[in-house]
Amino acid sequence: MTRAGRATRVAGVVLAGGRSSRFGGDKLHAEVAGVPILHRAVARVGEVVDVVIVVVPPGADPADLPAGTRIAHDEAPFEGPLAGLLAGLRAADDAPRALAVGGDMPSLRPAVLAAMLAALEPPGTSAVVLHDGERRRPLPLAVRTGPALGAAGELLGSGERRLRRLLDELDAAVLPAATWTPLDPSGATLLDVDEPGDLPEATGGRGSPGR
């Protein structure tokens, strides 16, 4: 139970297990407007879910995260976002729905995330992603936990590591740019910080193409 005894209906999964190789250091501790990138992602997701789960490498123990944040660990280090998502979903198996984001996404707009969860409501919809006007983006990603757990496990078992393949397996519904950009005109929700040069734009802009 979370938030004053409510059952967990939606879990947030924040993927924070990457190498930060292009950044040249631990990018998740880099600050935007005085707040670490990871903390910003956790806070934004926390506005629309019942519990937030941060997925980190084996043995890692992030400090100073908001009270109530759960920690999940990848089974092996640096296996990629699909493996991280599976670890997060396993920790969120009490929640019928989950919303996955990157820990390097500091400018998520809660209104857009809420719209993705709403689009997941129709029966038969197993996943929802955003389209940026050119292509669909793998994160943020709203999923039904059960189908996503099964599909992610099968893909990883076959040697697949790409998160985009999960979208195919789940036949992800797509929110077109015309639907979600009125809630986020600059497209800031899609910004992920890969290099130090991304940081000045972290309060707005479309960001890098993603995984």
Secondary structure, DSSP 8 states (H G I E B T S, - for coil): -BTTTB---EEEEEE-----TTTTS-GGGSEETTEEHHHHHHHHHHTTSSEEEEEE-TT----S--TT-EEEE-SSTT--HHHHHHHHHHHTTT-SEEEEEETT-TT--HHHHHHHHHHT-STT--EEEEE-SSSEEEEEEEEEHHHHHHHHHHHHHTT---HHHHHHHTT-EEE-HHHHGGG-TT-GGG----SGGGGGGTTSS--S---
